Amino acid sequence: MKIYESSEDYLESILALEQEKGNVHSVDIAEKLGFSKASVSVAMKKLRQNGYIKMDRDGEIHLLEPGKKIAEEILERHRVLTDVFIRLGVDPETAAEDACKVEHDLSEETFNAIKDHIKPILK
């Protein structure tokens, strides 16, 4: 099943917020992404219907295994690419914005080559 870039962004944000805060609600996602609560609500409904997330009675959002897998892949891409861009001298804010643009379209082959290339630098 093809997942859209916007859905990947939502899943990535859920995982990042979960790691930062421990729990995630729609309002947290809206704040992080700068979207309206209504837009986030529509997106969460679609992610829930597609089996990527579940929501508790109190509105807490949890990634299901398919959603977590996608979120982990996108978040890794984001962090690695941001780090590479910063090491190239790009301002951290710009690096993070550019990583977000690139992370969805970069082939797995190219991403793995980048990781292999920077591995010695990270040791």
N, C-alpha and C positions, 0 to 999 in steps of 0.2 A: 504494500500500500504506500503510495506516494504521500509524504507529509510535506506540507507547505512551510516555507521559510518562517512565516509568522508563528506557526505552531512550534517550530523548533525554538524560536526566541522565547516563547512562553514557557516551554519545558525547561530550557536553560535557566531562565529567571527563577522558576520554582526551585530548581536544584540549588542555585546560588543562594537564594534567600533561606532555604532550608539549612544550608551549611552555615550561614551567617547568624540566623535567628533561632533555628530549631523548629519553628513552625511557620506556616505560610497561610495567609488569607488573601482573598481577591484584592483587598485594599492595598496590601503590601506590593502586589504585582503592579497594580495601577500606578502606585507611587514610584516604583523602580523604573518602569518603562515610560512613564509620562502619558499614560492612556487614561481614558475615562473609566469609571467603575462599570458603566454599562457595557463598554466594549470588552472589558476583561470578563465580565459575566457571560457574554455571548461566547467568547473564546473558551472559557472553562466548560461551558455546556458541551461544545463540540469536542473538546479533548476528553471529557467524561464519556460521551457517547461513543467515541472511537477507542475507548479502553486504555487511555494513556494516564488518566488520573482518577482519583476518587475523592469525594468530599465528605467530611464528617458532618454530623448534625449541627455543630457549631461553626461550620463553614471552613474548617481547616482543610487544606488541600494536601493530598499525598500522591506521590508518583507511583503508578503501578509499574511492573517490570518493563513492559514495552516503552513506556514514557521515560523511565529512569535510564534505560539503555541509550535512547536518543539524547537525553539531556546530558549524560556523562560524556558522550562523544562530542557534542557541540561545545560544552564547557571546556573540555580539554583543548579543542581546536582554538577556542577563544583565548585561553590562557597562554598556550604555546605561541600563537601568532602575536599576541600583545607583547609578550616577552621578546620575541625576535625583533619586532618593530622598535621597541624601546632600546634594545641593544644596538640597533642601527642608528640611533640618535633621534628618533621621533619622540615628541612630547607624549607622556603617558596617556593623557586624555585622547589625543588624536590617535595614538596607537590602539587604544581600546575601541574607538569608533571604527577605525579601519579594519581591525580584526573582526568586528561584528559583520562588516560588509563581505569580507572574504571567506569567513568560516563556513558558509553554506554552499559555496560554489566550488571550492577547492577539491580536486579529486583526492581520493584516499591515497593514491600512489604519490602525488606531489606532497601531501601532508606528511606521509611517512618519510619521504626523502628529507623534508625540512627537519623533522624530529631526529632522524639519523645524523644529519649534518650538525645539529647543535648539541647533540649528546655529549661530545667531548668538552664543550664549553661549560656545560652545566655541572660537570664533575668536580 
